Amino acid sequence: MVPELVVATLLSLYRMFAAYLLSLLIALFTGIAMARNRVVEAVLLPILDVLQSIPILGFFPVVLSAFVYGLGPGLGGELSAIVLISTSLVWNMIFGVYASIKSLDPSFDLMASVYRIPLPLKLALVYVPASRTSLLSNSLISWASGWFFLTSAEVISMGTQTLKLVGLGSFIFDASNRGDAQAFAAGMGVLFTVILATYIILWNPAVVKYTGLTILPGVMAVFNALERLTRLFWRLVVKAILRAWLYSRRLVLPSSTALVLVALLGPQIRPTGFSTGLLYGSLVKYLNMFLTNVWPTLLRVYVVLLVSLLISLPLAYLSHRRRAVGLAACTAGELLSSIPAMIWWPLLLPVAHAAPWFVMFFVYLQGALWYVYFNVMIFGLQYVKRDIIELTDVYKIRGFLYFKSVFIPAMLPSILTGLLSASGGAWNASIAAEYIAFGDFEVDIGGVGSLIDKLAAQGDSLGVLFVALYMSLVIVLLNKLIWGRLFARLGARFVVD
């Protein structure tokens, strides 16, 4: 069992880091392109709105057809898993880069234009460094989302065809299916250890160093060594770009331009054909199925958002006032938010038999709660000005008065951002929360997440695509009608400045 578990852990870590690197490249190029080109921005923003709302099962037919059918279950399966994990990681990162470059001082672009610095050097010297803090902060949340859907990416099932990859998520799920309590416990222990290790060694020190948030536990020594290696690699990349540019232009840089650069360096799914009439009939059929099932999920999502807010705000306030509470809450949050969604059912199996609704709600909560909490803690505390805190200490404004009159108004932009992210997280968590089947145990709570699961189990790839698309359109519509208006009307009004 031990060798199998070691191999599974290494493969899952490899997929997570490969998916992160892929997401990083996509986020940088997409976010920068949107921020610096209005046409690209106008085209991609609505597309990204839809894509980020599609649950991971909605990508199964497209990804598997593109990779497994074309490349076979070996290489195609690995690429499918990496791309599927990326669909859980990339959206936060794209919008983080987009916001960073959008708010960049225009003088940087002006200086680059004056000295005729080419685009590759602008990327390396200006845009990527400007995105660093936002990328690292959003990576903390994205990393948890990747782990949350790890099992779904390692055990890909569509009808009678199942592609199972060796990995930590599939190891734990298989152990639960065959009733091997020892293997299940060992897998969960390794999972907890690996998740906490990646946060303590990598993500927490990065966020602490670049945001000043001190309530995240971390080991700086390892991160500092990794950062030195990264800086060295980045300098080599910049120098290679510079040499390539100089060689292609066959010119010597003016001394002023050189000085500026020196300063800056500081399962197979086969496609089938459809007639127009059949396609229209399918659209209507799946729309009716979607409309029948969407209302329970919609209600659950917004109940979960309310509960997430009621838990997160007091918890964030206590973390803000008492560092020990923050350390405990952040550590617990990083662990709980990263446990793969499909593993919660076997993990809580005794409760699931007696109260499946409780487990459903708990899975929903894990997909939503920590988006609110971490947005408030990582981004929100930056809005609580030091002079405001000093004034409240002088005038002894504490307790509920401080919470109501200072803390919540200062947190409001981050609260809204967190709730918006949590909304998408809750919709995606419905896939794991509303339906589960392993061994002889099956729970079907009903809802659109359950509908997508059952369509996938039947091998109805067209149904999965249509229902996932309808779901994403509803999410986008709600974002525009509810969250967009809240940001417009309340965001600027209640910020403490």
C-alpha positions in Angstrom: 0.0 0.0 0.0 2.8 2.4 0.9 4.5 2.4 -2.6 1.1 2.8 -4.3 0.2 5.7 -2.0 3.6 7.5 -2.6 3.2 7.2 -6.4 -0.4 8.4 -6.2 0.6 11.4 -4.1 3.5 12.4 -6.4 1.2 12.1 -9.5 -1.5 14.3 -7.9 1.1 16.9 -7.0 2.5 16.8 -10.5 -1.0 17.4 -11.9 -1.7 20.2 -9.5 1.5 22.1 -10.3 1.2 21.4 -14.0 -2.4 22.8 -13.9 -1.2 25.8 -12.0 1.6 26.6 -14.5 -0.9 26.2 -17.3 -3.3 28.5 -15.5 -0.5 31.0 -14.8 0.4 31.3 -18.5 -3.3 31.6 -19.5 -3.9 34.2 -16.7 -1.0 36.4 -17.7 -1.6 36.5 -21.4 -5.4 36.7 -21.1 -5.5 39.2 -18.3 -2.8 41.5 -19.8 -4.5 41.3 -23.3 -7.9 42.3 -21.8 -6.4 45.1 -19.8 -4.5 46.6 -22.6 -6.8 46.1 -25.6 -10.4 47.3 -25.6 -11.5 45.0 -28.4 -10.0 41.9 -26.6 -11.6 43.1 -23.4 -15.1 43.5 -25.0 -14.9 40.1 -26.6 -13.3 38.0 -23.8 -15.1 39.4 -20.7 -18.5 38.0 -21.5 -17.0 34.7 -22.7 -15.0 34.4 -19.4 -18.2 35.2 -17.5 -19.8 32.1 -19.1 -16.8 29.8 -18.9 -16.1 30.4 -15.2 -19.7 29.5 -14.4 -19.5 26.1 -16.1 -19.0 23.3 -13.6 -16.2 20.8 -14.1 -18.5 18.1 -15.4 -19.6 20.5 -18.2 -16.0 20.4 -19.6 -15.9 16.6 -19.6 -17.3 16.0 -23.1 -15.2 18.7 -24.8 -11.9 17.9 -23.0 -12.2 14.1 -23.3 -13.1 14.4 -27.0 -10.2 16.7 -27.7 -7.6 14.7 -25.8 -8.6 11.2 -25.1 -10.2 10.5 -28.5 -7.3 12.1 -30.3 -4.3 11.0 -28.2 -5.5 7.9 -26.4 -6.1 7.2 -22.7 -2.5 7.6 -21.6 -1.3 11.0 -22.7 -4.8 12.1 -23.5 -6.0 11.2 -20.0 -3.2 13.1 -18.3 -3.8 16.2 -20.4 -7.5 15.9 -19.7 -6.9 15.9 -15.9 -4.5 18.8 -16.1 -6.9 20.9 -18.2 -9.9 20.0 -16.0 -8.0 21.0 -12.8 -7.0 24.3 -14.6 -10.7 25.1 -15.1 -10.9 25.3 -11.3 -7.8 27.4 -10.9 -7.6 29.8 -13.7 -10.5 32.2 -13.4 -9.5 34.0 -10.2 -6.0 34.3 -11.6 -7.1 35.9 -14.9 -9.2 38.5 -13.2 -6.4 39.2 -10.7 -4.0 40.0 -13.5 -6.6 42.0 -15.4 -7.4 44.2 -12.3 -3.6 44.7 -11.6 -2.8 45.8 -15.2 -6.0 47.8 -15.5 -5.0 49.9 -12.4 -1.3 50.2 -13.5 0.0 53.8 -13.7 -0.2 54.9 -17.4 3.3 56.4 -17.1 4.8 52.9 -17.3 3.3 52.4 -20.8 4.3 55.9 -21.8 7.9 55.3 -20.7 8.0 52.0 -22.6 6.7 53.7 -25.7 9.2 56.6 -25.5 12.1 54.2 -25.2 10.6 51.8 -27.8 10.7 48.8 -25.4 9.1 45.8 -27.3 6.2 43.9 -26.0 8.1 40.8 -24.7 10.3 43.1 -22.6 7.2 45.0 -21.4 5.7 41.7 -20.4 8.8 40.7 -18.5 9.8 44.0 -16.9 6.4 45.7 -16.3 3.3 43.6 -16.6 4.4 40.4 -14.9 6.0 42.1 -11.9 2.9 44.4 -11.6 0.7 41.3 -11.4 2.7 39.4 -8.9 0.9 40.4 -5.6 -2.5 39.9 -7.1 -1.5 36.5 -8.6 -0.1 35.2 -5.4 -3.1 36.3 -3.4 -5.6 34.8 -5.8 -3.4 31.6 -6.0 -4.2 31.0 -2.4 -7.9 30.6 -3.2 -7.4 29.0 -6.6 -5.1 26.3 -5.1 -7.9 25.2 -2.8 -10.3 25.0 -5.7 -7.9 22.8 -7.6 -7.7 20.3 -4.7 -11.5 20.5 -4.2 -12.1 19.1 -7.7 -9.1 16.8 -7.9 -11.0 13.6 -7.6 -13.4 14.7 -10.4 -10.4 15.2 -12.6 -8.7 11.8 -11.7 -11.9 9.7 -12.0 -13.5 10.8 -15.2 -16.8 9.0 -16.0 -19.2 9.5 -18.9 -21.8 6.7 -19.2 -20.2 3.3 -19.2 -16.8 4.7 -20.1 -14.6 5.6 -17.1 -11.0 6.9 -17.2 -9.4 6.4 -13.9 -5.9 7.9 -13.4 -3.5 6.9 -10.6 -3.6 9.7 -8.0 -4.4 10.6 -4.4 -8.0 11.5 -5.1 -8.7 8.2 -6.9 -6.8 6.2 -4.3 -9.0 7.5 -1.5 -12.2 7.1 -3.5 -11.3 3.5 -4.4 -10.4 2.7 -0.8 -13.8 3.9 0.3 -15.6 2.0 -2.5 -14.0 -1.3 -1.5 -14.4 -0.6 2.3 -10.7 -0.6 3.0 -10.7 1.6 6.1 -6.9 1.4 6.6 -6.1 2.6 3.1 -8.8 5.3 3.3 -7.3 6.6 6.6 -3.8 6.5 5.2 -4.9 8.3 2.1 -6.7 11.0 4.1 -3.7 11.5 6.4 -1.4 12.0 3.4 -3.9 14.3 1.7 -4.1 16.5 4.9 -0.3 16.5 5.2 0.3 17.4 1.5 -2.3 20.2 1.5 -1.0 21.8 4.6 2.6 21.5 3.5 2.0 23.2 0.2 0.3 26.1 2.0 2.9 26.4 4.8 5.9 26.1 2.5 4.8 27.9 -0.6 1.5 29.9 -0.7 1.3 31.4 2.8 4.8 32.8 2.9 4.3 34.3 -0.5 1.0 36.1 0.6 2.6 37.2 3.9 5.6 38.7 2.1 3.7 40.6 -0.5 0.5 41.6 1.3 1.7 42.0 4.9 -1.0 39.6 6.2 0.6 38.0 9.2 -2.1 35.5 10.3 -1.2 32.9 7.7 1.2 30.2 9.1 4.2 29.7 7.0 7.9 28.8 6.8 9.8 31.7 5.2 13.1 30.0 4.7 12.0 27.5 2.1 10.0 30.1 0.2 12.9 32.6 0.2 15.1 30.0 -1.3 12.5 29.2 -4.0 12.1 32.9 -4.6 15.8 33.4 -5.2 15.8 30.6 -7.7 12.8 32.1 -9.4 14.4 35.6 -9.6 17.5 34.1 -11.1 15.5 32.2 -13.7 13.5 35.3 -14.5 16.6 37.4 -15.0 17.9 34.8 -17.4 14.6 34.9 -19.3 14.7 38.7 -19.5 18.3 38.7 -20.7 17.5 36.1 -23.4 14.6 38.2 -24.6 16.8 41.3 -24.7 19.5 39.5 -26.6 17.0 38.1 -29.1 15.6 41.5 -29.6 19.0 43.1 -30.1 20.0 40.4 -32.5 16.8 40.7 -34.6 17.2 44.5 -34.7 21.0 44.5 -35.2 21.4 47.7 -33.3 22.9 49.1 -30.1 20.6 50.5 -27.5 20.8 54.2 -26.7 22.4 54.7 -23.4 19.2 56.2 -21.9 17.2 53.1 -22.9 19.9 50.8 -21.5 19.7 52.7 -18.2 15.9 52.3 -18.0 16.2 48.5 -18.7 18.9 48.2 -16.0 16.7 49.9 -13.5 13.7 47.7 -14.4 15.7 44.5 -14.2 16.4 45.4 -10.5 -12.8 7.6 -21.8 -13.4 8.2 -25.5 -16.3 10.3 -26.7 -16.9 10.3 -30.4 -18.7 13.2 -32.0 -22.1 12.6 -33.6 -24.0 14.6 -36.1 -27.4 16.2 -35.5 -29.9 17.6 -37.9 -31.3 21.1 -37.2 -34.7 19.7 -36.1 -33.0 17.1 -33.7 -30.8 19.8 -32.3 -33.8 22.1 -31.6 -35.7 19.3 -30.0 -32.7 18.5 -27.8 -32.5 22.2 -26.8 -36.1 22.2 -25.7 -35.9 18.9 -24.0 -32.9 19.8 -21.9 -34.2 23.3 -21.2 -37.3 21.8 -19.7 -35.2 19.4 -17.6 -33.1 22.3 -16.4 -36.0 24.5 -15.5 -37.5 21.7 -13.5 -34.3 21.2 -11.4 -32.8 24.6 -11.2 -35.0 26.1 -8.4 -33.9 23.8 -5.5 -30.3 24.5 -6.4 -30.9 28.2 -6.7 -32.5 28.3 -3.2 -29.6 26.2 -1.7 -26.9 28.4 -3.2 -28.3 31.6 -1.7 -29.0 30.0 1.7 -25.4 28.8 1.7 -24.2 32.3 0.8 -26.1 33.8 3.7 -24.7 31.2 6.1 -21.2 31.7 4.7 -21.5 35.4 5.3 -22.8 34.9 8.9 -19.9 32.6 9.7 -17.2 34.6 7.8 -17.7 38.1 9.2 -17.5 37.2 12.9 -14.6 34.8 12.2 -12.8 37.5 10.2 -13.4 40.1 12.9 -12.0 37.8 15.6 -9.0 37.0 13.3 -8.5 40.7 12.8 -8.5 41.4 16.6 -6.7 38.3 17.8 -3.9 36.8 15.7 -4.2 33.4 17.3 -7.8 33.1 16.1 -6.7 34.1 12.6 -3.9 31.5 12.6 -6.3 28.7 13.6 -9.1 29.8 11.3 -6.8 30.2 8.3 -5.1 26.9 8.8 -8.5 25.1 9.2 -9.9 27.0 6.2 -7.0 26.0 3.9 -7.3 22.4 4.9 -11.2 22.1 4.8 -11.5 24.1 1.5 -9.0 21.9 -0.2 -10.4 18.4 0.6 -11.8 17.0 -2.7 -15.5 17.5 -2.9 -16.3 13.8 -3.8 -14.4 12.6 -0.7 -16.7 14.4 1.8 -19.4 11.8 1.3 -17.3 8.7 2.2 -15.6 10.8 4.9 -18.9 11.6 6.5 -20.5 8.2 5.6 -22.1 7.5 9.1 -23.8 10.9 9.0 -24.7 10.5 5.3 -26.7 7.4 6.0 -28.7 9.1 8.7 -28.9 12.7 7.4 -27.8 13.1 3.8 -29.2 16.6 3.7 -26.6 17.7 6.3 -23.7 16.3 4.2 -25.1 18.0 1.1 -25.2 21.3 2.9 -21.7 20.8 4.3 -20.3 20.1 0.8 -22.1 23.2 -0.5 -20.6 25.2 2.4 -17.1 24.0 1.7 -17.5 25.2 -1.9 -18.6 28.7 -0.8 -17.6 29.7 2.7 -13.8 30.1 2.3 -14.2 32.3 -0.7 -15.9 34.9 1.5 -13.5 34.4 4.5 -10.2 34.6 2.5 -11.4 37.5 0.4 -12.1 39.5 3.5 -8.9 38.5 5.3 -6.5 38.8 2.3 -7.9 41.7 0.5 -10.4 43.4 2.9 -7.9 44.2 5.7 -6.0 46.4 3.3 -9.0 48.7 3.4 -8.8 49.1 7.2 -6.5 52.1 7.4 -3.9 52.2 10.1 -4.9 55.7 11.2 -8.5 54.5 11.5 -7.5 51.7 13.8 -5.4 54.1 15.9 -8.4 56.5 16.2 -10.7 53.7 17.3 -8.2 52.6 19.9 -7.8 56.2 21.2 -11.6 56.7 21.5 -12.1 53.1 22.7 -14.5 52.2 19.9 -14.7 48.4 20.3 -17.0 45.5 20.2 -20.2 45.6 18.2 -19.9 49.4 17.5 -16.5 48.9 15.9 -17.7 45.8 14.0 -20.8 47.6 12.6 -19.4 51.1 12.0 -15.8 50.5 11.0 -15.1 46.9 10.2 -18.1 46.1 7.9 -18.0 49.3 5.9 -14.2 48.9 5.3 -14.7 45.2 4.3 -17.7 45.8 2.0 -15.9 45.7 -1.4 -14.2 42.5 -0.3 -17.4 41.1 1.1 -19.1 41.6 -2.2 -16.2 40.1 -4.1 -16.1 37.1 -1.8 -19.9 36.5 -2.1 -19.7 36.8 -5.9 -16.8 34.2 -6.0 -18.7 32.1 -3.4 -21.8 32.1 -5.5 -19.9 30.4 -8.4 -18.2 28.1 -5.9 -21.6 27.0 -4.5 -23.1 26.4 -8.0 -20.1 24.2 -8.9 -20.2 22.4 -5.6 -23.8 21.3 -6.4 -22.3 18.7 -8.7 -20.7 16.9 -5.7 -23.3 17.9 -3.1 -26.6 16.8 -4.7 -25.7 13.4 -6.0 -23.2 10.7 -5.0 -22.9 7.0 -5.8 -20.2 4.7 -4.6 -20.5 1.0 -3.9 -24.1 0.2 -2.9 -24.6 3.7 -1.4 -26.5 6.3 -3.5 -27.9 9.7 -2.5 -29.9 11.9 -4.9 -31.0 15.1 -3.3 -32.3 16.6 -6.6 -31.4 19.8 -8.3 -29.4 20.9 -11.4 -26.1 19.4 -10.0 -27.8 16.1 -9.6 -29.2 16.3 -13.1 -25.8 16.9 -14.6 -24.3 14.0 -12.6 -27.1 11.6 -13.8 -26.8 12.7 -17.4 -23.0 12.1 -17.2 -23.7 8.6 -15.7 -26.0 7.9 -18.6 -23.3 8.9 -21.1 -25.5 11.8 -22.4 -22.7 14.2 -23.3 -25.0 16.5 -25.2 -27.3 16.8 -22.2 -24.3 17.6 -19.9 -23.2 20.3 -22.3 -26.6 21.9 -22.7 -27.5 21.8 -19.0 -24.1 23.1 -18.0 -24.6 25.9 -20.5 -28.0 26.8 -19.2 -26.6 26.8 -15.7 -23.8 29.1 -16.6 -26.2 31.5 -18.4 -28.4 31.7 -15.2 -25.2 32.4 -13.1 -24.1 35.2 -15.5 -27.7 36.7 -15.5 -27.7 36.7 -11.7 -24.2 38.2 -11.6 -25.5 41.1 -13.8 -28.8 41.6 -12.1 -27.7 41.2 -8.4 -24.0 41.4 -7.9 -23.3 44.0 -10.6 -25.9 46.3 -9.1 -24.7 45.8 -5.6 -21.1 46.7 -6.6 -22.4 49.8 -8.5 -24.7 51.1 -5.7 -22.9 50.0 -2.5 -19.3 49.4 -3.2 -18.1 53.1 -3.3 -20.6 54.4 -0.8 -19.5 52.5 2.3 -15.8 52.3 1.9 -13.8 53.9 4.8 -11.3 56.3 3.4 
